[in-house]
Every structure is written in structure tokens, then in C-alpha cells.
Amino acid sequence: YGFINTCLKSLVVEKYGEETWEKLRLQAGVQDSFLTFEVYKDEITMQLVDKACKVLGVPADIVLREFGKYFFEFCKRSGYDHMLRTLGGNLYEFIENLDALHSYLSLSYQASLIEMNAPSFRVEKNEDGSMHLHYYSDRRGLCHIVPGIIGAAALDFFNIEISMKIVNQTEEEERTGKKEHIVFLVTQNPLFPCKERNEFSSSSQCLVDSEKQIESQLNKEDFEKAKNASGDRGNSVCPAKKSHWKTLRGIITLGKGKLLRGFDPVYPKSLWIDTKTFCNGLPFHMVFDKELKVKQAGVSIQKIVPGLQTMGICLDQYFRIVHPEVPFTISSIQKFINSQFVFQTRREMMPESWKERPMLELRGQMMWMEPLQCMLYLCSPLLRSLHELEERQMHIADIAPHDVTRDLILLNQQRLAEMELSSQLERKKEELRILSKHLEEEKKKTEALLYAMLPQHVANQLKEGKRVEAGEFKECTILFSDVVTFTNICAQCEPIQIVLMLNSMYLRFDRLTTVHDVYKVETIGDAYMVVGGVPVPVPTHAERVANFALGMIMAAKGVQNPVSGDPIQIRVGIHTGPVLAGVVGEKMPRYCLFGDTVNIASRMESHGVPSKIHLSSSAYQCLKYKNFEITERGEIEVKGKGKMHTYFLIRNKSATENEIMGRP
């Protein structure tokens, strides 16, 4: 289910960050998010675990163990805390009831145990207080999750630290239906005395269930407190906190002052219930012997499976064991007697008119009756909703009034409706997340396009509906360039050839604006205009524009003249001075520069020489001490300006061609 993959994502993001998760999921080839109640292929989880090991450089057993610990905490945070705490009063009972938890979750997730394909657990006590935990799973290679989960639960719920090691690992596909059978040896050591444990813990057993171990943990102070409490309250049971109940009940004084070490039930000399009442009161029960021959059956189960009215028939003729996946023999059942057993009716043994119905499943516990050498199966119909009840043509009345299955069906009907609504909301949330992500991507594209047309701070002001005031820049450097003989080229070429030539040239120039951090103002035909020191004033505006100009000359050599086939030639003019800058117009607004500096820069370009960079005297003054090689051109007549002393920029003495072009 998506819950598992979501937990794995949460672990990676929380401990290693979003970037690591993004890298991991891309390598695994999986989506970014998962729906909680959606079923996903096991391969996705396996891929994520495999890639996590490679990306993080951690062995698989360590990754799985850490995932197990985190999964336990993730389950608690996801609303399963109280459910987990109430599974058992000690670690043995906790593990023993894990299969029952999976059974409940199969109801919640509207799936059978087979569909959920949950692992199975069986635990055995040893005389020395240790346990053997048997883990069965169809999923190979995930067994190291178990020590992480069980260890975290033991520490959190029972304040004990455990060590788990694999003592046996086999494949028992034929016997259990599970491909992997791992046996762990679980040894336990208490962290603190019982009296120091958190009073809010749901139980406080330090060891499995051993009376000797409980006694060893009680010091004299514990004994005196319990004895005094008993004396103060007469002959009643000493009210103790739930977390200390198991510890104190072994030393509570009851009745005539006897110290009782446990509860001893009282049984009648004979059973005061007749057979008919028993079969009616427990309508879903069966008794069978070692040969699986039915000795007794409840009335409701007889009604659903008419063959059971013939006593002495073999039970495995009418039922098969769905869970746990063991052979239908007394010895196998006895081995898993603490597990919940799910039986399913065999279709071929049902009456012809019933064969189209879904087969009935029963869920309950097995109890071995040693004096009779028979097994008692106390069960109830395994139904998740009223719809499933109707499909099997059953009624609430078929279930005994004392059986909580009646309430479970009704409550689960409501819960399934809530889960369906929750799933729909989760899907909508995921759709909104994807739409939001796409919207953000489109927004970035739009902003990139806008910032290519206007300076970023100007564009942001316009987006906010603010008026952009014109700004005065006391000193900046402006560059103009054009293509030599562009008019003649246009006259001899097709328009598409001109477009391709200019596009090739401007792509090179645009890249250089990023390399040298200058602002591209506009292009008109073959004219290209940039400025340094606007819209963000910088003291190195002249050097930036000069290096950009040198790069333009080099880049132009890579653009072919469509007429002659030779590289094109460009003229470049540069001037430094003050300007006024601002946004002009509302439709297709442009960031424009105004002032005589613009005119002079344009004149430097128009009075320039092919493949040369023409500098005004003010531009020269800014560059003469900046490691540039510059030659004097002398005085020339400039249209509208008269005589002007100008210069040619030759090269940057301290920068290589690769540095100028921004190549590595």
C-alpha cells in the first residue's frame, strides 16, 4: 500500500532532505507521492530500498533496520498509537497479536488478508526468558525490518531493550505458502526498574511473563507499599495503576491474607448447559477431532454449509484454510494455535444454487481440548460491509446478539464510506499538487520570458501594478553593433536566410550577455544594443562592456554570410556617460535609455571600422588603466558632434579567449 512508500519517502526527506529523495526516486523511476489506500507493486518498494542503499552508501540490513524503527514511529504519528499500545500487556503478547492487527487492517483497507499479503508472526517462549520469533513473508530480503519495528516497540511500550539475531533462515513454500521463514532469537534486558517507568505507559512488564523475573524486580520498598495499601483498604483488591498491575498483582493480599501469585479460575463439576442451547448460543463454532471429522457445529454454520449436518464428515472437504497458510492438519493447526484462523467454504461442495455467490469466510480462534482430543473452532463470519452480507444472502439475525461482528459490520460500513471520502480527498489533493507544480513551472517560464524583456525589479513592480519611475544613472557604458554591408546582404538573399543569420548571431551574443553580466536593451534589425551599469549600477561597467565587445568580434567569426559564405563582419561602438532609464508604454512595454550618451554610442558604431571596437574618449578614460590594449585613432568628424578624439580597443591583456567567450 501507498502507506509504506509514503513512510519511506518521509524517512528520506526527514533525515537526508528533499534533494536526496528526488535523486533517489528518479534513479528508482517512481512517482513523487503515493496515495495511502492505493495498492502499488512490491517492485516499487524494492527499487526504493535498493536505490536508497546505493545513494546513501549504507548496507541493506542497516537501511531496513532504520526503516523499521522509523515505520513504528510513523504508524504512531498516523493515528495507530493507541491501537498498537493495546495489542498486549508484554512483548510476547504484542507480537502474538500482530497477525490480529493485520486482520483488522484488512477490514479497514477493504481487502482480504490474501490481497493485503501481510507477513505472519509466530512466537515461542523459551525457559530462559528469551523468545523465538518466526517471521513468514512472501517478500524476500525484508526481514531486517522486523528487528527495527520490534525493537522500537519494546523500547517505547515496555521500556525494555532487546537484541534480535537470525538463528534460522529457510524457505517453506509448501508448508506455509510463504517464500521466506526467518527465525529470530529475541533476548530482553530491562532498561529501568518497573517503578521508574512512565506512568502513562499502557503496560510495564519487564520480561515476557515470568513470575520469577517479576519477583526479582520488586524491592522491599515495593512490597511494603503494596502491603500497606492492602491494610488501609481492608480486604479489597489494591487499586494500582494499570501500568503496574502485572507487577503488583503477585503480592496483593486478598481474602484471608493469602499472597496470591495469579488468578486461579473456579470451574463447575459439570457443564451447566445443554447441547441445543450451546449450538444456538454459539451459532458459528465447530468441533473436530484429529482426523478432521466434525463432531459438532453451530446452527448458523449448518444453515450456510448444509453438509455439516452430517456428523462425521471431514472438515477439509468443505473448508480450506486461508490464513495462516498451513496444511489442513491438526499438527499444523496446533503449531499456529495462537494465530487467528480464516476458513473459506469450498465452492464445489456448496449447493448448486449457491455456487454463484461469493464464498463465505470465517475468522476465529482454535482451542485444543486435551481430554476430548478434539479442536474447538470459535468463529464469526468475516464480513466487511452490509453489501458483503447481502451478497451471501445472509442477515444480521444470523449472527448471535452477543457477537460484536454485528456491530463491526455496521461500524465498518460507515468507516468504509469515510475511507472512500478520504481517498477521494487524497486523490484531489494529489491532483491539486500536480496542478500546482505545473502552474509553478509555467509561472517560472512566464517570469523567465518577462525578465528577458524587462529588468527583474522593473518587471516585479509592473506585476504588482505599481508605476515604474524613470531613474537617472550618472555613469554607464553603452554599446551598439551592426553588420557590415547588411543592406547589400538583404538585397541578395531570401528573407529566411537573413532571419537564420541574425538568429545565429544573436544567440551567440545573448549568451555573452550572461557571461559578462551586461543588460541587453534591444535589437533593431541588425543593430544590437547593450549597457553596463544599468539597471543595477556597478563600478566595473566599462570593463564588462569592453570584454563583451571583444567576445562579439570573436563570436561573429562563427556566423556565415549567406551571400559570400565568409564569416560576417560587425562594427562595434562604445561610449560612457550619464543616461535616464525608464519603462515606455503600457502595451509591450520596453525599458529604454534616453540621453546624449545613447546618441554618441550610436555614432561610435556608425563611424567605426569593420571588425573593430570603436571607443569614445570617455570610454577610453574608464579603460586605460584596466589591462586593456588600446590604440589611438585620432580626431575624426562625427555627424552632429563635430571633431572627436577616438580609440580602438584591441584586446584584454589579462584574459584568455576562453575566458572572454565563457568557455571552460
C-alpha positions in Angstrom: 0.0 0.0 0.0 1.0 3.6 -0.5 1.3 4.0 3.3 4.6 2.0 3.2 6.1 4.0 0.3 4.9 7.3 1.9 6.7 6.3 5.1 9.9 5.5 3.2 9.7 8.9 1.5 9.1 10.7 4.8 12.2 8.9 6.3 14.5 10.0 3.5 13.2 13.6 3.4 13.3 14.0 7.2 16.8 12.6 7.6 18.5 13.5 4.3 16.5 16.2 2.7 14.2 16.7 -0.4 17.2 16.7 -2.8 18.2 13.2 -1.7 14.6 11.9 -2.1 14.4 13.5 -5.6 17.7 11.8 -6.6 16.6 8.5 -5.1 13.1 8.4 -6.7 14.5 9.5 -10.1 17.0 6.6 -10.0 14.3 4.2 -8.9 11.9 5.6 -11.6 8.9 6.1 -9.3 6.4 8.9 -8.7 6.9 11.6 -6.1 3.9 10.8 -3.9 1.7 7.9 -3.0 -2.0 7.5 -2.0 -2.4 5.9 1.4 -5.0 3.3 0.5 -3.8 2.7 -3.1 -2.2 -0.6 -3.9 1.3 -0.4 -5.5 3.6 -3.1 -6.9 6.1 -4.5 -4.5 8.8 -3.8 -7.1 8.4 0.0 -6.3 9.3 -0.5 -2.6 12.1 -2.9 -3.5 13.5 -0.4 -6.0 13.3 2.4 -3.5 15.2 0.3 -0.9 17.8 -0.8 -3.4 18.5 2.8 -4.6 18.5 4.1 -1.0 21.3 1.7 -0.2 23.3 2.9 -3.2 22.6 6.7 -2.9 23.2 6.7 0.9 26.1 4.2 0.7 24.7 2.1 3.6 24.2 -1.7 3.7 20.7 -3.0 3.1 20.3 -4.5 6.6 21.1 -1.1 8.2 18.7 0.7 5.9 15.9 -1.8 6.6 16.5 -1.8 10.3 16.4 2.1 10.4 13.3 2.0 8.2 11.7 -0.5 10.7 12.3 1.9 13.6 11.0 4.9 11.6 8.0 2.9 10.4 7.0 2.2 14.0 7.1 6.0 14.8 5.4 6.8 11.5 2.5 4.5 12.4 2.1 6.1 15.8 2.0 9.6 14.3 -0.5 8.3 11.7 -3.1 7.5 14.4 -2.2 3.9 15.2 -0.6 4.7 18.6 -3.4 3.5 20.9 -4.2 0.5 18.7 -0.5 -0.7 19.0 -0.3 0.0 22.7 -3.3 -2.2 23.4 -2.2 -5.2 21.5 -0.6 -6.9 24.5 0.5 -6.4 28.1 4.0 -7.5 27.3 6.2 -8.1 24.3 5.2 -11.7 23.9 1.5 -10.8 23.7 2.3 -7.8 21.5 4.0 -10.0 18.9 1.4 -12.7 19.3 -1.4 -10.3 18.3 0.3 -8.7 15.3 -1.5 -11.1 12.9 -4.8 -10.0 14.5 -3.8 -6.4 13.8 -3.2 -7.3 10.1 -6.6 -9.0 10.1 -8.2 -5.8 11.3 -6.4 -3.7 8.8 -7.6 -5.9 6.0 -11.1 -4.9 7.0 -10.2 -1.2 7.1 -8.4 -1.3 3.8 -11.3 -3.2 2.2 -9.0 -6.1 1.2 -8.7 -9.7 2.2 -5.6 -11.0 4.0 -4.5 -12.6 0.7 -4.8 -9.3 -1.1 -3.0 -7.4 1.6 -0.3 -10.1 1.6 0.8 -9.2 5.1 3.7 -11.0 6.8 2.8 -13.5 9.6 4.4 -13.8 13.0 4.6 -16.7 15.5 6.4 -16.5 18.8 7.6 -19.2 21.2 8.7 -18.7 24.8 11.9 -20.3 26.0 12.7 -21.4 29.5 15.5 -18.8 30.0 13.1 -16.0 29.3 14.1 -15.5 25.6 11.8 -16.0 22.7 11.9 -17.4 19.2 10.1 -15.2 16.7 9.1 -16.9 13.5 8.6 -14.4 10.6 6.9 -15.6 7.4 6.7 -13.4 4.3 6.3 -13.6 0.5 8.7 -10.7 0.2 12.3 -11.9 0.2 15.0 -9.8 1.7 13.0 -7.5 4.0 13.4 -9.5 7.2 15.8 -6.9 8.7 12.8 -4.5 9.1 11.5 -6.8 11.8 14.3 -6.1 14.4 13.8 -2.4 13.8 10.0 -2.5 14.4 10.0 -4.9 17.3 13.0 -3.2 19.0 11.3 0.2 18.8 8.0 -1.2 20.1 9.8 -2.9 23.0 11.6 0.2 24.0 8.6 2.5 23.7 5.8 0.4 25.1 7.6 -1.9 27.6 10.8 0.0 28.5 13.0 -2.9 27.5 15.9 -3.2 25.2 16.1 -6.3 23.1 18.6 -7.9 20.8 17.5 -10.0 17.8 19.6 -12.3 15.8 18.7 -14.7 13.0 19.2 -18.3 14.1 17.5 -20.0 11.1 16.5 -19.0 7.6 14.6 -21.3 5.3 12.1 -21.5 2.5 8.9 -23.2 3.4 6.7 -22.5 0.4 5.0 -25.8 0.5 4.2 -25.8 4.2 3.2 -22.1 4.8 2.6 -20.6 1.4 5.2 -18.0 2.3 8.5 -18.0 0.5 10.7 -16.9 3.4 10.7 -18.2 7.0 13.1 -16.4 9.4 13.6 -17.4 13.0 14.9 -14.7 15.3 16.2 -15.3 18.8 14.9 -12.4 21.0 16.6 -11.7 24.2 15.4 -9.0 26.6 17.0 -6.8 29.2 15.1 -4.3 31.3 16.3 -0.7 31.0 14.8 0.6 34.2 13.1 -0.8 37.4 9.4 -1.1 36.8 8.6 1.6 39.4 10.6 4.2 37.3 8.7 3.6 34.1 6.5 6.2 32.5 3.1 6.1 34.3 1.3 6.7 31.1 2.7 3.5 29.5 0.0 1.1 28.8 1.9 -1.8 30.5 5.1 -2.2 32.4 6.2 -5.8 32.1 10.0 -6.0 32.0 10.2 -9.6 30.8 7.9 -11.9 28.9 5.6 -13.2 31.6 7.8 -14.9 34.1 6.7 -14.7 37.8 10.3 -15.2 38.9 11.5 -12.3 36.8 8.7 -10.1 38.2 9.7 -11.0 41.8 13.3 -10.2 41.1 12.4 -6.7 40.1 10.4 -5.9 43.3 12.5 -4.5 46.1 11.5 -4.2 49.7 10.0 -0.8 49.3 7.6 -2.0 46.6 6.5 -4.8 48.9 5.9 -2.6 51.8 3.9 -0.1 49.7 1.6 -2.8 48.4 1.2 -4.4 51.9 0.3 -1.0 53.5 -2.2 -0.2 50.7 -3.8 -3.6 51.3 -4.1 -3.0 55.1 -5.5 0.5 54.6 -8.3 -0.6 52.4 -9.5 -3.8 54.1 -9.8 -7.0 52.2 -10.5 -5.4 48.8 -8.1 -5.6 45.8 -5.4 -2.9 46.0 -6.2 -0.4 43.2 -3.0 0.0 41.3 -2.2 1.9 38.2 -2.8 0.0 35.1 0.9 0.2 34.2 1.9 -1.6 37.5 -1.0 -4.1 37.6 1.0 -7.1 36.4 3.8 -6.3 38.8 1.7 -5.8 41.9 -0.9 -8.5 41.5 1.6 -11.1 42.5 1.9 -9.6 46.0 -1.6 -8.3 46.7 -3.2 -9.5 49.9 -6.7 -11.0 49.3 -9.4 -12.8 51.4 -7.8 -14.4 54.4 -4.4 -12.8 54.0 -3.1 -15.3 51.4 -0.5 -14.0 49.0 -1.9 -14.8 45.5 0.6 -15.0 42.7 -2.0 -15.1 40.0 -5.7 -15.6 39.2 -7.0 -19.2 39.7 -10.3 -19.7 38.0 -13.1 -21.9 39.5 -14.7 -24.5 37.3 -18.1 -26.2 37.9 -18.1 -30.0 38.5 -20.3 -30.4 35.4 -21.2 -28.2 32.5 -24.5 -26.5 33.2 -25.6 -26.0 29.6 -27.4 -28.4 27.3 -26.2 -29.2 23.7 -29.1 -27.4 22.0 -28.5 -24.2 23.9 -24.8 -24.3 23.2 -25.2 -24.8 19.5 -27.8 -22.0 19.4 -25.9 -19.6 21.6 -22.7 -20.1 19.6 -24.1 -20.4 16.1 -20.7 -20.2 14.5 -18.5 -22.9 16.0 -17.2 -26.3 15.1 -15.6 -29.2 17.0 -13.4 -31.7 15.1 -11.0 -34.5 16.0 -7.5 -35.4 14.9 -8.9 -36.9 11.7 -10.7 -33.6 11.0 -14.1 -35.3 11.4 -16.7 -32.9 12.5 -18.2 -33.8 15.9 -20.3 -30.7 16.5 -21.4 -27.4 14.6 -23.3 -24.3 15.4 -26.8 -23.8 13.9 -25.9 -20.9 11.7 -22.9 -22.6 10.2 -25.1 -25.6 9.5 -27.5 -23.4 7.6 -24.8 -21.9 5.4 -22.9 -25.2 4.9 -25.7 -27.9 4.9 -23.1 -30.7 4.6 -22.1 -30.1 8.3 -25.4 -31.6 9.4 -24.0 -35.0 8.5 -21.8 -35.6 11.5 -18.5 -37.4 10.9 -17.7 -35.7 7.6 -14.2 -34.4 7.1 -13.9 -30.7 7.7 -11.3 -30.2 4.9 -13.9 -31.4 2.3 -16.0 -28.2 3.0 -13.4 -25.7 4.0 -9.9 -24.6 3.2 -7.5 -22.6 5.4 -6.9 -19.1 4.0 -4.8 -17.8 6.9 -2.3 -18.8 8.2 -1.2 -20.7 5.1 -0.7 -24.1 6.6 -1.7 -27.6 5.6 -5.1 -28.6 6.9 -3.8 -31.0 9.6 -4.2 -31.0 13.4 -0.4 -30.8 13.9 -0.1 -27.7 11.7 -3.1 -26.0 13.4 -1.6 -26.8 16.8 1.7 -25.2 15.8 -0.1 -21.9 14.9 -2.8 -22.2 17.6 -2.3 -18.7 18.8 -2.9 -17.2 15.4 -6.3 -16.2 14.0 -7.6 -18.8 11.6 -9.6 -17.8 8.5 -11.6 -20.6 6.8 -13.2 -20.3 3.4 -16.0 -22.6 2.1 -15.2 -24.7 -0.9 -17.3 -23.7 -3.9 -17.6 -27.3 -5.3 -19.2 -28.5 -2.1 -21.9 -25.8 -2.0 -25.5 -26.4 -3.3 -25.8 -25.7 -7.0 -28.0 -22.6 -6.4 -25.3 -21.1 -4.1 -22.3 -21.6 -6.4 -22.7 -18.1 -7.9 -22.4 -16.4 -4.5 -19.1 -15.3 -3.1 -17.7 -17.9 -0.7 -18.2 -17.3 3.0 -15.1 -16.7 5.1 -15.0 -17.5 8.9 -12.5 -16.0 11.2 -11.8 -17.1 14.8 -9.5 -18.9 17.2 -8.6 -22.6 17.7 -8.7 -24.2 21.2 -7.3 -27.7 21.8 -9.4 -29.8 24.2 -6.9 -32.3 25.6 -9.4 -34.6 27.5 -11.5 -35.0 24.3 -8.6 -34.9 21.9 -10.6 -32.5 19.8 -10.2 -29.0 18.4 -12.8 -26.3 19.0 -13.0 -23.5 16.4 -14.9 -20.5 17.8 -15.5 -18.2 14.8 -17.6 -15.5 13.3 -18.4 -14.6 9.6 -15.6 -12.4 8.1 -17.7 -9.6 6.6 -16.6 -6.1 5.9 -19.9 -4.4 4.9 -23.6 -4.8 4.6 -23.0 -5.3 0.8 -20.9 -8.4 1.5 -23.6 -9.6 3.9 -26.3 -9.3 1.2 -24.1 -11.0 -1.4 -24.0 -14.1 0.7 -27.8 -13.8 1.3 -27.2 -13.5 5.0 -28.9 -11.3 7.6 -27.8 -9.6 10.8 -30.1 -12.0 12.6 -27.9 -14.9 11.5 -25.2 -13.6 13.8 -25.6 -14.1 17.6 -26.7 -10.9 19.5 -23.6 -11.2 21.7 -21.3 -11.4 18.7 -19.6 -8.0 18.1 -19.4 -8.9 14.4 -22.9 -7.4 14.1 -21.6 -4.0 15.4 -18.4 -4.4 13.4 -20.3 -4.7 10.1 -22.3 -1.6 10.8 -19.4 0.4 12.0 -17.1 -0.7 9.2 -19.9 0.2 6.7 -19.6 3.8 8.0 -15.8 3.6 8.2 -15.5 2.4 4.6 -17.6 5.3 3.5 -15.3 7.7 5.4 -12.3 6.0 3.9 -13.7 6.3 0.4 -14.3 10.0 1.1 -10.8 10.3 2.5 -9.4 8.5 -0.6 -11.2 10.9 -2.9 -9.9 13.9 -0.9 -6.4 12.4 -1.1 -6.7 12.0 -4.9 -8.0 15.5 -5.3 -5.1 16.8 -3.1 -2.7 14.9 -5.3 -4.3 16.3 -8.4 -4.1 19.8 -6.9 -0.4 19.2 -6.0 0.4 18.2 -9.6 -1.6 21.1 -11.0 0.2 23.5 -8.6 3.6 22.0 -9.6 2.7 22.5 -13.3 1.4 26.0 -12.6 4.7 26.9 -10.8 6.7 25.6 -13.8 4.6 27.7 -16.2 5.0 30.7 -13.9 8.7 30.3 -14.0 8.6 30.1 -17.8 6.5 33.3 -17.9 8.8 35.1 -15.5 11.8 34.0 -17.5 10.2 35.4 -20.6 9.3 38.6 -18.8 12.7 39.0 -17.3 14.2 38.6 -20.7 12.2 41.7 -21.9 12.5 43.8 -18.7 14.9 44.1 -15.8 13.7 41.9 -12.9 13.0 44.6 -10.4 11.1 46.6 -13.1 9.0 43.5 -14.1 8.1 42.8 -10.5 6.9 46.4 -10.0 4.8 46.1 -13.1 3.3 42.7 -11.9 2.3 44.3 -8.7 0.5 47.1 -10.6 3.0 49.8 -9.4 4.2 52.7 -11.6 7.8 52.5 -12.6 9.6 55.8 -12.1 12.3 56.8 -14.5 15.8 56.5 -12.9 18.9 58.6 -13.6 22.3 56.8 -13.9 25.3 59.2 -13.6 27.6 56.8 -15.4 27.2 53.8 -17.5 28.7 52.3 -20.7 26.6 51.7 -23.8 27.5 49.5 -26.8 26.0 49.4 -30.3 26.9 47.0 -33.0 25.7 46.3 -36.6 26.5 44.0 -39.5 28.8 45.5 -42.2 27.0 45.7 -45.7 23.8 44.4 -44.1 21.7 46.2 -46.7 23.5 44.5 -49.6 23.2 41.1 -48.0 19.4 41.7 -47.6 19.1 42.6 -51.2 20.7 39.4 -52.4 19.2 36.8 -50.0 15.9 35.3 -49.2 14.2 36.7 -46.0 14.5 33.3 -44.3 18.3 33.3 -44.8 18.5 36.7 -43.2 16.4 35.5 -40.2 18.6 32.5 -39.8 21.8 34.5 -40.0 20.6 37.1 -37.4 19.3 34.4 -35.1 22.6 32.5 -35.2 24.4 35.7 -34.4 22.1 36.9 -31.7 22.1 33.6 -29.9 25.8 33.9 -29.5 25.6 37.5 -28.3 22.8 36.7 -25.9 24.9 34.0 -24.2 27.8 36.5 -23.8 25.5 39.0 -22.0 25.1 36.3 -19.3 28.8 35.6 -19.2 29.8 39.3 -18.7 26.6 40.3 -16.8 25.5 43.2 -19.1 21.9 44.2 -19.9 20.6 43.7 -23.4 18.4 46.7 -24.2 17.1 45.9 -27.6 17.8 44.7 -31.2 16.5 46.5 -34.3 17.3 44.7 -37.5 21.0 44.1 -37.4 21.6 46.6 -34.6 22.4 45.1 -31.2 22.4 47.4 -28.0 23.7 46.5 -24.5 24.5 48.6 -21.5 26.7 48.1 -18.4 25.8 49.7 -15.1 22.1 49.8 -15.8 19.6 48.9 -14.3 22.0 47.8 -11.5 24.8 50.3 -11.0 28.3 48.7 -10.9 31.7 50.3 -10.8 33.1 47.8 -13.5 30.5 48.7 -16.1 33.1 49.8 -18.7 35.3 46.6 -18.3 32.2 44.4 -18.6 31.1 46.0 -21.8 34.6 46.0 -23.2 35.0 42.3 -22.6 31.6 41.7 -24.1 32.6 43.6 -27.2 35.8 41.5 -27.6 33.6 38.4 -27.3 31.2 39.8 -30.0 34.1 40.1 -32.5 35.2 36.5 -31.8 31.6 35.2 -31.9 30.8 36.9 -35.2 33.6 34.8 -36.9 31.4 31.8 -36.4 28.4 33.3 -38.3 28.3 32.8 -42.1 27.5 35.4 -44.6 24.7 33.8 -46.7 25.9 35.6 -49.9 29.7 35.0 -49.8 29.9 32.1 -47.4 32.6 34.0 -45.5 32.3 35.0 -41.8 30.3 38.2 -41.3 31.9 41.4 -40.1 30.5 43.7 -37.5 31.2 47.2 -36.3 31.1 48.0 -32.6 30.9 51.4 -30.9 31.2 52.1 -27.1 30.6 55.3 -25.1 30.5 56.1 -21.4 28.3 58.7 -19.8 25.0 59.5 -17.9 21.6 58.3 -19.0 17.9 58.4 -17.9 16.2 54.9 -17.9 12.6 54.0 -17.7 9.6 52.0 -19.0 7.8 53.4 -22.0 4.2 52.4 -22.9 1.7 50.0 -21.4 1.3 47.6 -24.3 4.5 45.8 -25.0 6.4 48.0 -22.5 10.1 48.4 -23.1 12.9 49.5 -20.8 14.5 52.3 -22.7 17.6 54.6 -22.3 17.5 58.3 -23.0 20.2 60.9 -23.3 23.1 62.1 -25.4 25.2 59.2 -24.2 22.9 56.9 -26.4 23.4 59.1 -29.4 27.2 59.3 -29.1 27.4 55.5 -28.6 25.4 55.0 -31.8 27.8 57.5 -33.6 30.8 55.5 -32.4 29.3 52.4 -34.1 28.3 54.1 -37.3 31.7 55.8 -37.7 33.5 52.6 -36.8 35.6 50.2 -38.8 34.7 46.6 -39.7 35.8 44.0 -37.1 37.0 46.9 -34.8 35.7 48.2 -31.5 35.5 52.0 -31.6 35.8 53.8 -28.2 34.9 57.4 -27.3 37.4 59.4 -25.2 35.2 58.9 -22.1 35.1 55.2 -22.6 38.9 55.2 -23.1 39.4 57.1 -19.8 37.5 54.3 -18.0 39.6 51.5 -19.6 43.1 52.9 -19.9 44.3 51.6 -16.6 42.4 48.3 -16.7 44.8 45.9 -18.5 43.3 46.5 -22.0 45.4 47.1 -25.1 44.0 50.3 -26.8 45.3 52.2 -29.9 44.6 55.8 -30.7 42.6 56.5 -33.8 42.9 60.3 -33.5 40.4 63.0 -34.3 37.5 62.2 -36.6 34.5 64.2 -37.8 31.4 62.8 -36.1 28.0 63.7 -37.6 26.2 66.1 -35.3 29.1 66.3 -32.8 32.0 67.8 -34.8 35.5 66.6 -34.1 36.0 63.9 -31.6 39.2 62.1 -30.3 38.6 58.3 -30.5 40.3 55.0 -29.9 40.3 51.3 -30.9 40.1 48.5 -28.3 42.4 45.7 -29.3 42.4 43.0 -26.6 42.3 42.3 -22.9 45.9 41.6 -21.7 44.9 39.6 -18.6 42.1 37.4 -20.1 42.3 34.4 -22.4 40.0 33.8 -25.4 38.2 31.0 -23.5 37.6 33.4 -20.5 36.3 36.1 -22.8 33.9 33.6 -24.5 32.9 32.0 -21.3 34.2 28.6 -22.2 35.6 26.1 -19.6 
